[in-house]
């Protein structure tokens, strides 16, 4: 039976007027899953819970989730 994995990169464009490009702020993978639906579910869960990888200099996932919550309020 085949396995599926979705790899992703999270990018953000800052509000600065001179910011023309997006900057990577995180990345991750669904891991091996038995179906595409399972891989999508894994990604959705990871993103919703701030469970992605970061490199030095990238914001902490909790900071990003706080920004999103504030923007929705």
Number of C-alpha atoms within 10 A of each C-alpha: 4 7 12 15 18 15 11 13 12 15 13 12 12 12 8 7 6 7 10 10 10 11 13 15 21 20 16 17 16 21 14 15 17 12 14 15 11 17 21 16 14 19 22 13 13 15 16 11 12 15 16 20 15 16 11 7 7 12 13 16 18 12 11 14 15 11 11 11 10 9 8 7 5
